[in-house]
Amino acid sequence: MDIGTIRGLGTVVVFIAFIGLALWVFSGRRKSDFDEANLLPFADDPEAMAQMIRQKQQQEEDNKGPKP
């Protein structure tokens, strides 16, 4: 095995890892975890946290509106 083959295999491994990570990040199953992590900067400020929760609830109510 020469250095070119090793570099080629390394590139393939990194490419597969990148594709796997991208699929994991953009998976719909992870949305709730990312929504929770999105609120972490406001965790120390109860007022800001309450406002973010109210906005989230309002968005959920808007999305549950009547369907044609």
GIRA-V675114 format. One record per residue. PHI is phi in degrees with one decimal (* if undefined). NEAR is the number of other C-alpha atoms within 10 Angstrom. D_FIRST is the distance of its C-alpha to the first C-alpha in Angstrom with 2 decimals. Layout:
# GIRA-V675114
phi: {PHI/PHI}
near: {NEAR/NEAR}
d_first: {D_FIRST/D_FIRST}
This chain:
# GIRA-V675114
phi: {*/-98.1/-64.5/-64.4/-66.7/-64.0/-64.3/-63.5/-65.4/-61.8/-63.6/-64.2/-62.5/-65.5/-63.7/-64.8/-64.3/-63.1/-62.6/-61.6/-65.5/-62.4/-64.8/-65.5/-66.3/-92.6/-70.8/-66.1/-67.2/-91.4/-56.9/-63.7/-65.1/-71.6/-64.3/-66.3/-66.2/-63.9/-89.2/-56.1/-62.2/-96.7/-63.3/-83.4/-113.0/-59.4/-66.5/-65.6/-64.0/-62.8/-64.7/-64.5/-65.8/-62.8/-63.8/-64.0/-64.5/-64.2/-64.1/-65.4/-66.2/-63.8/-74.5/-89.3/-56.3/-62.2/-102.4/-69.5}
near: {5/6/8/9/10/11/11/10/12/12/12/12/11/11/12/12/12/12/11/11/12/11/11/12/13/10/10/9/10/11/12/10/9/11/11/9/11/10/13/11/10/14/12/9/10/10/11/14/16/13/12/14/13/12/12/13/12/12/11/11/10/10/10/9/8/6/5/3}
d_first: {0.00/3.76/6.80/8.14/6.26/7.09/10.42/11.03/10.81/12.97/15.32/15.80/16.61/19.02/20.58/21.29/22.77/24.88/26.24/27.07/28.84/30.76/31.93/33.02/34.91/36.72/37.54/41.29/41.27/40.51/43.50/45.92/43.60/43.05/46.80/47.57/45.10/46.69/49.95/48.63/49.82/53.33/53.33/55.34/57.99/59.95/61.83/58.76/57.11/60.25/60.31/56.70/57.45/60.59/58.68/56.07/58.87/60.63/57.53/57.17/60.84/60.52/57.65/59.77/62.54/64.20/62.04/63.61}
